[in-house]
Amino acid sequence: MYKTKPTTQAIDPVCGVVVDSRSDVTYLHAGRIYHFCCLSCRSRFRLKPSLFIGHHAVASGQDSDHVPTRK
């Protein structure tokens, strides 16, 4: 049997992608650390966090064409 390290998952608040919370692509806002799938999602969040806090853009139909990229 293989032993695997447990991973902690987070949701990118911009596009809704499940990301590994150990990722380097993070941003501290209002005392909370947010995790992102790529630098472009983090950049969009930094410009206007209020658009993405509590829900992600895909749920509201704002960014359905987003394709996550690796950093």
N, CA, C and O atoms as a Maestro MAE file, in Angstrom:
{
 s_m_m2io_version
 :::
 2.0.0
}

f_m_ct {
 s_m_title
 :::
 protein
 m_atom[284] {
  # First column is atom index #
  i_m_mmod_type
  r_m_x_coord
  r_m_y_coord
  r_m_z_coord
  i_m_residue_number
  s_m_chain_name
  s_m_pdb_residue_name
  s_m_pdb_atom_name
  i_m_atomic_number
  :::
  1 25 0.830 -1.182 0.000 1 A "MET " " N  " 7
  2 3 0.000 0.000 0.000 1 A "MET " " CA " 6
  3 2 0.872 1.242 0.000 1 A "MET " " C  " 6
  4 15 1.895 1.308 0.682 1 A "MET " " O  " 8
  5 25 0.451 2.208 -0.767 2 A "TYR " " N  " 7
  6 3 1.187 3.459 -0.825 2 A "TYR " " CA " 6
  7 2 0.645 4.411 0.223 2 A "TYR " " C  " 6
  8 15 -0.563 4.499 0.445 2 A "TYR " " O  " 8
  9 25 1.553 5.114 0.855 3 A "LYS " " N  " 7
  10 3 1.134 6.147 1.794 3 A "LYS " " CA " 6
  11 2 1.198 7.482 1.070 3 A "LYS " " C  " 6
  12 15 2.191 7.802 0.415 3 A "LYS " " O  " 8
  13 25 0.143 8.246 1.194 4 A "THR " " N  " 7
  14 3 0.132 9.564 0.582 4 A "THR " " CA " 6
  15 2 0.027 10.617 1.660 4 A "THR " " C  " 6
  16 15 -0.547 10.388 2.725 4 A "THR " " O  " 8
  17 25 0.586 11.767 1.369 5 A "LYS " " N  " 7
  18 3 0.482 12.881 2.306 5 A "LYS " " CA " 6
  19 2 -0.921 13.455 2.207 5 A "LYS " " C  " 6
  20 15 -1.452 13.602 1.106 5 A "LYS " " O  " 8
  21 25 -1.525 13.778 3.334 6 A "PRO " " N  " 7
  22 3 -2.842 14.400 3.267 6 A "PRO " " CA " 6
  23 2 -2.725 15.797 2.653 6 A "PRO " " C  " 6
  24 15 -1.780 16.534 2.932 6 A "PRO " " O  " 8
  25 25 -3.678 16.136 1.834 7 A "THR " " N  " 7
  26 3 -3.690 17.476 1.248 7 A "THR " " CA " 6
  27 2 -4.867 18.246 1.806 7 A "THR " " C  " 6
  28 15 -5.916 17.686 2.122 7 A "THR " " O  " 8
  29 25 -4.665 19.519 1.914 8 A "THR " " N  " 7
  30 3 -5.731 20.397 2.332 8 A "THR " " CA " 6
  31 2 -6.154 21.183 1.108 8 A "THR " " C  " 6
  32 15 -5.320 21.778 0.425 8 A "THR " " O  " 8
  33 25 -7.433 21.188 0.833 9 A "GLN " " N  " 7
  34 3 -7.912 21.861 -0.356 9 A "GLN " " CA " 6
  35 2 -8.567 23.183 -0.009 9 A "GLN " " C  " 6
  36 15 -9.116 23.366 1.078 9 A "GLN " " O  " 8
  37 25 -8.493 24.092 -0.958 10 A "ALA " " N  " 7
  38 3 -9.144 25.387 -0.843 10 A "ALA " " CA " 6
  39 2 -9.816 25.668 -2.184 10 A "ALA " " C  " 6
  40 15 -9.512 25.026 -3.190 10 A "ALA " " O  " 8
  41 25 -10.709 26.612 -2.187 11 A "ILE " " N  " 7
  42 3 -11.408 27.000 -3.411 11 A "ILE " " CA " 6
  43 2 -10.908 28.376 -3.842 11 A "ILE " " C  " 6
  44 15 -10.911 29.322 -3.054 11 A "ILE " " O  " 8
  45 25 -10.484 28.476 -5.086 12 A "ASP " " N  " 7
  46 3 -10.095 29.776 -5.645 12 A "ASP " " CA " 6
  47 2 -11.362 30.643 -5.671 12 A "ASP " " C  " 6
  48 15 -12.333 30.274 -6.332 12 A "ASP " " O  " 8
  49 25 -11.375 31.788 -4.967 13 A "PRO " " N  " 7
  50 3 -12.597 32.600 -4.905 13 A "PRO " " CA " 6
  51 2 -12.952 33.280 -6.224 13 A "PRO " " C  " 6
  52 15 -14.073 33.765 -6.379 13 A "PRO " " O  " 8
  53 25 -12.035 33.325 -7.161 14 A "VAL " " N  " 7
  54 3 -12.300 33.983 -8.441 14 A "VAL " " CA " 6
  55 2 -12.968 33.036 -9.430 14 A "VAL " " C  " 6
  56 15 -13.984 33.382 -10.034 14 A "VAL " " O  " 8
  57 25 -12.399 31.834 -9.599 15 A "CYS " " N  " 7
  58 3 -12.930 30.929 -10.628 15 A "CYS " " CA " 6
  59 2 -13.557 29.655 -10.070 15 A "CYS " " C  " 6
  60 15 -14.197 28.909 -10.811 15 A "CYS " " O  " 8
  61 25 -13.384 29.396 -8.774 16 A "GLY " " N  " 7
  62 3 -14.015 28.240 -8.159 16 A "GLY " " CA " 6
  63 2 -13.249 26.938 -8.273 16 A "GLY " " C  " 6
  64 15 -13.753 25.893 -7.860 16 A "GLY " " O  " 8
  65 25 -12.042 26.973 -8.822 17 A "VAL " " N  " 7
  66 3 -11.225 25.773 -8.962 17 A "VAL " " CA " 6
  67 2 -10.745 25.310 -7.585 17 A "VAL " " C  " 6
  68 15 -10.407 26.130 -6.731 17 A "VAL " " O  " 8
  69 25 -10.718 24.009 -7.378 18 A "VAL " " N  " 7
  70 3 -10.173 23.454 -6.142 18 A "VAL " " CA " 6
  71 2 -8.653 23.478 -6.267 18 A "VAL " " C  " 6
  72 15 -8.093 22.961 -7.233 18 A "VAL " " O  " 8
  73 25 -7.988 24.084 -5.274 19 A "VAL " " N  " 7
  74 3 -6.530 24.189 -5.282 19 A "VAL " " CA " 6
  75 2 -5.953 23.619 -3.994 19 A "VAL " " C  " 6
  76 15 -6.635 23.541 -2.972 19 A "VAL " " O  " 8
  77 25 -4.707 23.231 -4.058 20 A "ASP " " N  " 7
  78 3 -3.989 22.759 -2.877 20 A "ASP " " CA " 6
  79 2 -3.650 23.981 -2.039 20 A "ASP " " C  " 6
  80 15 -3.025 24.913 -2.545 20 A "ASP " " O  " 8
  81 25 -4.042 24.001 -0.781 21 A "SER " " N  " 7
  82 3 -3.817 25.174 0.062 21 A "SER " " CA " 6
  83 2 -2.348 25.377 0.406 21 A "SER " " C  " 6
  84 15 -1.985 26.373 1.031 21 A "SER " " O  " 8
  85 25 -1.495 24.425 -0.006 22 A "ARG " " N  " 7
  86 3 -0.057 24.616 0.192 22 A "ARG " " CA " 6
  87 2 0.566 25.388 -0.970 22 A "ARG " " C  " 6
  88 15 1.777 25.606 -0.989 22 A "ARG " " O  " 8
  89 25 -0.239 25.797 -1.922 23 A "SER " " N  " 7
  90 3 0.233 26.548 -3.085 23 A "SER " " CA " 6
  91 2 0.850 27.881 -2.662 23 A "SER " " C  " 6
  92 15 0.498 28.442 -1.625 23 A "SER " " O  " 8
  93 25 1.771 28.373 -3.482 24 A "ASP " " N  " 7
  94 3 2.410 29.671 -3.236 24 A "ASP " " CA " 6
  95 2 1.522 30.847 -3.624 24 A "ASP " " C  " 6
  96 15 1.773 31.975 -3.198 24 A "ASP " " O  " 8
  97 25 0.502 30.606 -4.416 25 A "VAL " " N  " 7
  98 3 -0.311 31.700 -4.945 25 A "VAL " " CA " 6
  99 2 -1.405 32.025 -3.939 25 A "VAL " " C  " 6
  100 15 -2.498 31.460 -3.974 25 A "VAL " " O  " 8
  101 25 -1.081 32.954 -3.039 26 A "THR " " N  " 7
  102 3 -1.996 33.335 -1.967 26 A "THR " " CA " 6
  103 2 -2.065 34.853 -1.852 26 A "THR " " C  " 6
  104 15 -1.260 35.575 -2.441 26 A "THR " " O  " 8
  105 25 -3.035 35.315 -1.088 27 A "TYR " " N  " 7
  106 3 -3.174 36.743 -0.814 27 A "TYR " " CA " 6
  107 2 -3.856 36.901 0.539 27 A "TYR " " C  " 6
  108 15 -4.882 36.273 0.800 27 A "TYR " " O  " 8
  109 25 -3.289 37.737 1.389 28 A "LEU " " N  " 7
  110 3 -3.864 38.015 2.704 28 A "LEU " " CA " 6
  111 2 -4.767 39.230 2.587 28 A "LEU " " C  " 6
  112 15 -4.324 40.302 2.174 28 A "LEU " " O  " 8
  113 25 -6.022 39.066 2.946 29 A "HIS " " N  " 7
  114 3 -6.995 40.158 2.881 29 A "HIS " " CA " 6
  115 2 -7.871 40.102 4.120 29 A "HIS " " C  " 6
  116 15 -8.464 39.065 4.419 29 A "HIS " " O  " 8
  117 25 -7.954 41.191 4.827 30 A "ALA " " N  " 7
  118 3 -8.810 41.309 6.020 30 A "ALA " " CA " 6
  119 2 -8.563 40.171 7.016 30 A "ALA " " C  " 6
  120 15 -9.498 39.636 7.611 30 A "ALA " " O  " 8
  121 25 -7.289 39.816 7.185 31 A "GLY " " N  " 7
  122 3 -6.931 38.795 8.155 31 A "GLY " " CA " 6
  123 2 -7.132 37.358 7.713 31 A "GLY " " C  " 6
  124 15 -6.957 36.436 8.510 31 A "GLY " " O  " 8
  125 25 -7.492 37.153 6.468 32 A "ARG " " N  " 7
  126 3 -7.714 35.794 5.957 32 A "ARG " " CA " 6
  127 2 -6.808 35.535 4.757 32 A "ARG " " C  " 6
  128 15 -6.602 36.423 3.930 32 A "ARG " " O  " 8
  129 25 -6.277 34.343 4.662 33 A "ILE " " N  " 7
  130 3 -5.450 33.968 3.519 33 A "ILE " " CA " 6
  131 2 -6.336 33.303 2.466 33 A "ILE " " C  " 6
  132 15 -7.037 32.330 2.745 33 A "ILE " " O  " 8
  133 25 -6.287 33.849 1.253 34 A "TYR " " N  " 7
  134 3 -7.024 33.291 0.121 34 A "TYR " " CA " 6
  135 2 -6.032 32.577 -0.790 34 A "TYR " " C  " 6
  136 15 -4.897 33.024 -0.952 34 A "TYR " " O  " 8
  137 25 -6.463 31.464 -1.384 35 A "HIS " " N  " 7
  138 3 -5.622 30.641 -2.249 35 A "HIS " " CA " 6
  139 2 -6.159 30.700 -3.679 35 A "HIS " " C  " 6
  140 15 -7.369 30.752 -3.898 35 A "HIS " " O  " 8
  141 25 -5.232 30.692 -4.655 36 A "PHE " " N  " 7
  142 3 -5.616 30.862 -6.050 36 A "PHE " " CA " 6
  143 2 -4.965 29.819 -6.939 36 A "PHE " " C  " 6
  144 15 -3.901 29.292 -6.616 36 A "PHE " " O  " 8
  145 25 -5.608 29.525 -8.058 37 A "CYS " " N  " 7
  146 3 -5.077 28.546 -9.009 37 A "CYS " " CA " 6
  147 2 -3.947 29.123 -9.835 37 A "CYS " " C  " 6
  148 15 -3.091 28.380 -10.317 37 A "CYS " " O  " 8
  149 25 -3.930 30.430 -10.008 38 A "CYS " " N  " 7
  150 3 -2.907 31.066 -10.852 38 A "CYS " " CA " 6
  151 2 -2.751 32.537 -10.473 38 A "CYS " " C  " 6
  152 15 -3.560 33.097 -9.733 38 A "CYS " " O  " 8
  153 25 -1.705 33.136 -10.993 39 A "LEU " " N  " 7
  154 3 -1.425 34.543 -10.698 39 A "LEU " " CA " 6
  155 2 -2.494 35.483 -11.241 39 A "LEU " " C  " 6
  156 15 -2.772 36.513 -10.627 39 A "LEU " " O  " 8
  157 25 -3.094 35.153 -12.375 40 A "SER " " N  " 7
  158 3 -4.116 36.048 -12.930 40 A "SER " " CA " 6
  159 2 -5.361 36.106 -12.046 40 A "SER " " C  " 6
  160 15 -5.973 37.165 -11.908 40 A "SER " " O  " 8
  161 25 -5.740 34.970 -11.447 41 A "CYS " " N  " 7
  162 3 -6.882 34.995 -10.520 41 A "CYS " " CA " 6
  163 2 -6.539 35.834 -9.288 41 A "CYS " " C  " 6
  164 15 -7.366 36.610 -8.809 41 A "CYS " " O  " 8
  165 25 -5.321 35.675 -8.781 42 A "ARG " " N  " 7
  166 3 -4.920 36.479 -7.625 42 A "ARG " " CA " 6
  167 2 -4.928 37.961 -7.975 42 A "ARG " " C  " 6
  168 15 -5.371 38.776 -7.166 42 A "ARG " " O  " 8
  169 25 -4.457 38.325 -9.143 43 A "SER " " N  " 7
  170 3 -4.439 39.725 -9.571 43 A "SER " " CA " 6
  171 2 -5.846 40.306 -9.650 43 A "SER " " C  " 6
  172 15 -6.090 41.429 -9.210 43 A "SER " " O  " 8
  173 25 -6.758 39.537 -10.209 44 A "ARG " " N  " 7
  174 3 -8.158 40.007 -10.301 44 A "ARG " " CA " 6
  175 2 -8.746 40.208 -8.916 44 A "ARG " " C  " 6
  176 15 -9.445 41.193 -8.673 44 A "ARG " " O  " 8
  177 25 -8.466 39.275 -7.998 45 A "PHE " " N  " 7
  178 3 -8.965 39.388 -6.635 45 A "PHE " " CA " 6
  179 2 -8.400 40.637 -5.954 45 A "PHE " " C  " 6
  180 15 -9.137 41.366 -5.290 45 A "PHE " " O  " 8
  181 25 -7.117 40.882 -6.112 46 A "ARG " " N  " 7
  182 3 -6.468 42.018 -5.462 46 A "ARG " " CA " 6
  183 2 -7.058 43.346 -5.915 46 A "ARG " " C  " 6
  184 15 -7.096 44.298 -5.135 46 A "ARG " " O  " 8
  185 25 -7.518 43.428 -7.155 47 A "LEU " " N  " 7
  186 3 -8.094 44.667 -7.665 47 A "LEU " " CA " 6
  187 2 -9.415 45.016 -6.988 47 A "LEU " " C  " 6
  188 15 -9.685 46.183 -6.704 47 A "LEU " " O  " 8
  189 25 -10.237 44.000 -6.732 48 A "LYS " " N  " 7
  190 3 -11.542 44.258 -6.118 48 A "LYS " " CA " 6
  191 2 -12.030 43.020 -5.379 48 A "LYS " " C  " 6
  192 15 -12.870 42.283 -5.895 48 A "LYS " " O  " 8
  193 25 -11.506 42.782 -4.162 49 A "PRO " " N  " 7
  194 3 -11.871 41.578 -3.410 49 A "PRO " " CA " 6
  195 2 -13.366 41.433 -3.158 49 A "PRO " " C  " 6
  196 15 -13.878 40.316 -3.091 49 A "PRO " " O  " 8
  197 25 -14.071 42.552 -3.018 50 A "SER " " N  " 7
  198 3 -15.498 42.474 -2.705 50 A "SER " " CA " 6
  199 2 -16.311 41.759 -3.779 50 A "SER " " C  " 6
  200 15 -17.397 41.256 -3.494 50 A "SER " " O  " 8
  201 25 -15.804 41.707 -5.005 51 A "LEU " " N  " 7
  202 3 -16.507 40.979 -6.068 51 A "LEU " " CA " 6
  203 2 -16.489 39.473 -5.850 51 A "LEU " " C  " 6
  204 15 -17.358 38.761 -6.353 51 A "LEU " " O  " 8
  205 25 -15.499 38.984 -5.101 52 A "PHE " " N  " 7
  206 3 -15.275 37.546 -5.016 52 A "PHE " " CA " 6
  207 2 -15.438 36.944 -3.629 52 A "PHE " " C  " 6
  208 15 -15.502 35.722 -3.496 52 A "PHE " " O  " 8
  209 25 -15.505 37.765 -2.606 53 A "ILE " " N  " 7
  210 3 -15.611 37.227 -1.247 53 A "ILE " " CA " 6
  211 2 -17.017 36.675 -1.029 53 A "ILE " " C  " 6
  212 15 -18.011 37.356 -1.284 53 A "ILE " " O  " 8
  213 25 -17.087 35.426 -0.551 54 A "GLY " " N  " 7
  214 3 -18.364 34.791 -0.265 54 A "GLY " " CA " 6
  215 2 -18.919 33.965 -1.414 54 A "GLY " " C  " 6
  216 15 -19.815 33.145 -1.214 54 A "GLY " " O  " 8
  217 25 -18.401 34.171 -2.601 55 A "HIS " " N  " 7
  218 3 -18.809 33.391 -3.769 55 A "HIS " " CA " 6
  219 2 -17.735 33.569 -4.821 55 A "HIS " " C  " 6
  220 15 -16.879 34.444 -4.688 55 A "HIS " " O  " 8
  221 25 -17.762 32.766 -5.851 56 A "HIS " " N  " 7
  222 3 -16.790 32.939 -6.924 56 A "HIS " " CA " 6
  223 2 -17.498 33.348 -8.198 56 A "HIS " " C  " 6
  224 15 -18.705 33.154 -8.340 56 A "HIS " " O  " 8
  225 25 -16.746 33.912 -9.117 57 A "ALA " " N  " 7
  226 3 -17.304 34.503 -10.332 57 A "ALA " " CA " 6
  227 2 -18.061 33.500 -11.192 57 A "ALA " " C  " 6
  228 15 -19.049 33.871 -11.827 57 A "ALA " " O  " 8
  229 25 -17.631 32.245 -11.232 58 A "VAL " " N  " 7
  230 3 -18.315 31.256 -12.059 58 A "VAL " " CA " 6
  231 2 -19.756 31.085 -11.601 58 A "VAL " " C  " 6
  232 15 -20.662 30.939 -12.422 58 A "VAL " " O  " 8
  233 25 -19.965 31.102 -10.297 59 A "ALA " " N  " 7
  234 3 -21.324 30.944 -9.765 59 A "ALA " " CA " 6
  235 2 -22.219 32.095 -10.197 59 A "ALA " " C  " 6
  236 15 -23.418 31.900 -10.392 59 A "ALA " " O  " 8
  237 25 -21.659 33.291 -10.352 60 A "SER " " N  " 7
  238 3 -22.477 34.423 -10.747 60 A "SER " " CA " 6
  239 2 -22.437 34.673 -12.254 60 A "SER " " C  " 6
  240 15 -23.017 35.644 -12.739 60 A "SER " " O  " 8
  241 25 -21.747 33.790 -12.999 61 A "GLY " " N  " 7
  242 3 -21.727 33.885 -14.442 61 A "GLY " " CA " 6
  243 2 -20.789 34.928 -15.001 61 A "GLY " " C  " 6
  244 15 -20.881 35.243 -16.187 61 A "GLY " " O  " 8
  245 25 -19.881 35.484 -14.198 62 A "GLN " " N  " 7
  246 3 -19.019 36.556 -14.675 62 A "GLN " " CA " 6
  247 2 -17.813 36.062 -15.448 62 A "GLN " " C  " 6
  248 15 -17.267 36.819 -16.252 62 A "GLN " " O  " 8
  249 25 -17.370 34.831 -15.247 63 A "ASP " " N  " 7
  250 3 -16.113 34.420 -15.849 63 A "ASP " " CA " 6
  251 2 -16.160 32.966 -16.292 63 A "ASP " " C  " 6
  252 15 -15.249 32.196 -15.988 63 A "ASP " " O  " 8
  253 25 -17.174 32.596 -16.980 64 A "SER " " N  " 7
  254 3 -17.355 31.194 -17.329 64 A "SER " " CA " 6
  255 2 -16.326 30.701 -18.342 64 A "SER " " C  " 6
  256 15 -16.186 29.491 -18.523 64 A "SER " " O  " 8
  257 25 -15.591 31.616 -19.018 65 A "ASP " " N  " 7
  258 3 -14.590 31.213 -19.999 65 A "ASP " " CA " 6
  259 2 -13.207 31.051 -19.398 65 A "ASP " " C  " 6
  260 15 -12.265 30.705 -20.111 65 A "ASP " " O  " 8
  261 25 -13.063 31.293 -18.110 66 A "HIS " " N  " 7
  262 3 -11.746 31.214 -17.470 66 A "HIS " " CA " 6
  263 2 -11.202 29.807 -17.528 66 A "HIS " " C  " 6
  264 15 -11.882 28.843 -17.177 66 A "HIS " " O  " 8
  265 25 -9.958 29.701 -17.979 67 A "VAL " " N  " 7
  266 3 -9.252 28.424 -17.963 67 A "VAL " " CA " 6
  267 2 -8.047 28.612 -17.058 67 A "VAL " " C  " 6
  268 15 -7.152 29.387 -17.394 67 A "VAL " " O  " 8
  269 25 -7.994 27.925 -15.918 68 A "PRO " " N  " 7
  270 3 -6.879 28.097 -14.998 68 A "PRO " " CA " 6
  271 2 -5.548 27.761 -15.662 68 A "PRO " " C  " 6
  272 15 -5.454 26.835 -16.467 68 A "PRO " " O  " 8
  273 25 -4.532 28.524 -15.310 69 A "THR " " N  " 7
  274 3 -3.196 28.274 -15.812 69 A "THR " " CA " 6
  275 2 -2.268 28.048 -14.642 69 A "THR " " C  " 6
  276 15 -2.547 28.469 -13.519 69 A "THR " " O  " 8
  277 25 -1.179 27.391 -14.908 70 A "ARG " " N  " 7
  278 3 -0.172 27.190 -13.873 70 A "ARG " " CA " 6
  279 2 0.679 28.439 -13.778 70 A "ARG " " C  " 6
  280 15 0.855 29.165 -14.757 70 A "ARG " " O  " 8
  281 25 1.203 28.680 -12.591 71 A "LYS " " N  " 7
  282 3 2.067 29.863 -12.422 71 A "LYS " " CA " 6
  283 2 3.407 29.671 -13.069 71 A "LYS " " C  " 6
  284 15 4.250 30.567 -13.021 71 A "LYS " " O  " 8
  :::
 }
 m_bond[283] {
  # First column is bond index #
  i_m_from
  i_m_to
  i_m_order
  :::
  1 1 2 1
  2 2 3 1
  3 3 4 2
  4 3 5 1
  5 5 6 1
  6 6 7 1
  7 7 8 2
  8 7 9 1
  9 9 10 1
  10 10 11 1
  11 11 12 2
  12 11 13 1
  13 13 14 1
  14 14 15 1
  15 15 16 2
  16 15 17 1
  17 17 18 1
  18 18 19 1
  19 19 20 2
  20 19 21 1
  21 21 22 1
  22 22 23 1
  23 23 24 2
  24 23 25 1
  25 25 26 1
  26 26 27 1
  27 27 28 2
  28 27 29 1
  29 29 30 1
  30 30 31 1
  31 31 32 2
  32 31 33 1
  33 33 34 1
  34 34 35 1
  35 35 36 2
  36 35 37 1
  37 37 38 1
  38 38 39 1
  39 39 40 2
  40 39 41 1
  41 41 42 1
  42 42 43 1
  43 43 44 2
  44 43 45 1
  45 45 46 1
  46 46 47 1
  47 47 48 2
  48 47 49 1
  49 49 50 1
  50 50 51 1
  51 51 52 2
  52 51 53 1
  53 53 54 1
  54 54 55 1
  55 55 56 2
  56 55 57 1
  57 57 58 1
  58 58 59 1
  59 59 60 2
  60 59 61 1
  61 61 62 1
  62 62 63 1
  63 63 64 2
  64 63 65 1
  65 65 66 1
  66 66 67 1
  67 67 68 2
  68 67 69 1
  69 69 70 1
  70 70 71 1
  71 71 72 2
  72 71 73 1
  73 73 74 1
  74 74 75 1
  75 75 76 2
  76 75 77 1
  77 77 78 1
  78 78 79 1
  79 79 80 2
  80 79 81 1
  81 81 82 1
  82 82 83 1
  83 83 84 2
  84 83 85 1
  85 85 86 1
  86 86 87 1
  87 87 88 2
  88 87 89 1
  89 89 90 1
  90 90 91 1
  91 91 92 2
  92 91 93 1
  93 93 94 1
  94 94 95 1
  95 95 96 2
  96 95 97 1
  97 97 98 1
  98 98 99 1
  99 99 100 2
  100 99 101 1
  101 101 102 1
  102 102 103 1
  103 103 104 2
  104 103 105 1
  105 105 106 1
  106 106 107 1
  107 107 108 2
  108 107 109 1
  109 109 110 1
  110 110 111 1
  111 111 112 2
  112 111 113 1
  113 113 114 1
  114 114 115 1
  115 115 116 2
  116 115 117 1
  117 117 118 1
  118 118 119 1
  119 119 120 2
  120 119 121 1
  121 121 122 1
  122 122 123 1
  123 123 124 2
  124 123 125 1
  125 125 126 1
  126 126 127 1
  127 127 128 2
  128 127 129 1
  129 129 130 1
  130 130 131 1
  131 131 132 2
  132 131 133 1
  133 133 134 1
  134 134 135 1
  135 135 136 2
  136 135 137 1
  137 137 138 1
  138 138 139 1
  139 139 140 2
  140 139 141 1
  141 141 142 1
  142 142 143 1
  143 143 144 2
  144 143 145 1
  145 145 146 1
  146 146 147 1
  147 147 148 2
  148 147 149 1
  149 149 150 1
  150 150 151 1
  151 151 152 2
  152 151 153 1
  153 153 154 1
  154 154 155 1
  155 155 156 2
  156 155 157 1
  157 157 158 1
  158 158 159 1
  159 159 160 2
  160 159 161 1
  161 161 162 1
  162 162 163 1
  163 163 164 2
  164 163 165 1
  165 165 166 1
  166 166 167 1
  167 167 168 2
  168 167 169 1
  169 169 170 1
  170 170 171 1
  171 171 172 2
  172 171 173 1
  173 173 174 1
  174 174 175 1
  175 175 176 2
  176 175 177 1
  177 177 178 1
  178 178 179 1
  179 179 180 2
  180 179 181 1
  181 181 182 1
  182 182 183 1
  183 183 184 2
  184 183 185 1
  185 185 186 1
  186 186 187 1
  187 187 188 2
  188 187 189 1
  189 189 190 1
  190 190 191 1
  191 191 192 2
  192 191 193 1
  193 193 194 1
  194 194 195 1
  195 195 196 2
  196 195 197 1
  197 197 198 1
  198 198 199 1
  199 199 200 2
  200 199 201 1
  201 201 202 1
  202 202 203 1
  203 203 204 2
  204 203 205 1
  205 205 206 1
  206 206 207 1
  207 207 208 2
  208 207 209 1
  209 209 210 1
  210 210 211 1
  211 211 212 2
  212 211 213 1
  213 213 214 1
  214 214 215 1
  215 215 216 2
  216 215 217 1
  217 217 218 1
  218 218 219 1
  219 219 220 2
  220 219 221 1
  221 221 222 1
  222 222 223 1
  223 223 224 2
  224 223 225 1
  225 225 226 1
  226 226 227 1
  227 227 228 2
  228 227 229 1
  229 229 230 1
  230 230 231 1
  231 231 232 2
  232 231 233 1
  233 233 234 1
  234 234 235 1
  235 235 236 2
  236 235 237 1
  237 237 238 1
  238 238 239 1
  239 239 240 2
  240 239 241 1
  241 241 242 1
  242 242 243 1
  243 243 244 2
  244 243 245 1
  245 245 246 1
  246 246 247 1
  247 247 248 2
  248 247 249 1
  249 249 250 1
  250 250 251 1
  251 251 252 2
  252 251 253 1
  253 253 254 1
  254 254 255 1
  255 255 256 2
  256 255 257 1
  257 257 258 1
  258 258 259 1
  259 259 260 2
  260 259 261 1
  261 261 262 1
  262 262 263 1
  263 263 264 2
  264 263 265 1
  265 265 266 1
  266 266 267 1
  267 267 268 2
  268 267 269 1
  269 269 270 1
  270 270 271 1
  271 271 272 2
  272 271 273 1
  273 273 274 1
  274 274 275 1
  275 275 276 2
  276 275 277 1
  277 277 278 1
  278 278 279 1
  279 279 280 2
  280 279 281 1
  281 281 282 1
  282 282 283 1
  283 283 284 2
  :::
 }
}
